[in-house]
Amino acid sequence: MAASDSKRLDVTRSFIEILDTLSENMFDPDNVLEDSIRKPMNHVEEVWLDMKEKMMQGDTRAANLLSAHSHLKIALGYLVELKSDVLFSGVVTDYLLKYMGKLSIMIYREAMGHVLL
């Protein structure tokens, strides 16, 4: 839904491409992010920002990105559970968990307008 808003469409598309690559990583562990994408993600850390003011502005793109962030966090929780299951331990890699978590943080930062340069 955030892609339907024309603001910073290139950034939103890059998030979708990263998620697509990470999803493919479950089926092909050799399918990884390019170094130019992965290296900046390694410096992404959790940051707490107050979203009340942002939501009061009625920014639909921010709301959609925050929704995506929440869904990624939920999916990450499920993936952690799957990794502990013997049947899926080879499918869910540490790489996938690490970068899916970092993508979630990047999306959150973008929604809040707090972009790490």
N, C-alpha and C positions, 0 to 999 in steps of 0.2 A: 504494500500500500504506500510505503514511503517513496517508492519509485514513481508513483503516479503524480507526485508533487514535483514540479520542475526545478525546485531549489536544489542546488548541489547534486545534480543527477549523477555526475561522474563518480562522486564519492559513494553514493547509494549503490550504484552499479558495481563498484569495486567490492563492496561488502557482499553482494550477491555472488560475485565470481569467487570470492574467497570461500564462502559457504559451500558453493558447488564443488570446489576442489577438495574441501575437507570431507564432504559427503562421499565423493568418489574414493577418498582415501580408505574408507571402510571396506571397499571391494578390491582395491588395488593399493597396497601400502606404498608402492613406488610412486604413486600420484601425490606429489607434495607441492607446496607453495613455492613459487619462484623466490630466489634469494632476495630480490629487490622488494618483495612483499613481506617475506618472513622476518628479515632482519629488523625492520622498524617495529614489527609486532613484538619482538623480544623485549622491548623497552616499555611496553604497555603494562601499567600496574593499576590496580583498583583505586579509584578515587571516589570519594563520597561528595556529591553535590546536591544541594537542596533543589528539588524539582518543583516546589510549590509555585514560585514566581513564573517559571517557564510554562507551567500548565495553565496558569491564570491568563497568559497572553493568548491562549487559544491557538497555538501553533500545531496544526494537524501533522506536519512532517515530524516534529519532535514527538508527538504522541504515538505516531506509527513506529518510529524508531525505538521508543521506549517499550512498546509492545513487542517488537522484534527482540529486543534485549531480554525481556522477561521470558519469551518463548525459548530463546537459546539457553538461558539458565536452566529452565525446566528440562530441555532436551539433554543438556550436559549432565544433569542429575540422573536421568535415565541411562545415559551412556556409561556413567560411573558404575551403576548397578549392573549393567550388562557385562562390563569388563570383569567383574568379580565372578560371573557365571562361567563355568568351564567351557560351555558351548560357544561363548562369544568372546572369550579372552583374546583370541587371535584376531578377531575382527575389529575390536575397539582398541586402537593403539594409544600409547601415551602421547604421541604426536598429535593425534586427533583431539584428545582431551585438552592438551595445552593450548593449541591454537584456536579451538572453538571457544575456550574461556577468554582468550585474548580478543577474539573477534567480538564477543559479547561486550567487553569493556570498551572497545573502539566504537561500537554502535552507540553505547550509552553516552560516551563523551561527545560524539557527533550530535546526538539529540540535545544535549545540554549546552552545546556550543563551546565545549571545553576540549579543543583539539590540540593534541600534543604535536608540536612542530619538530 
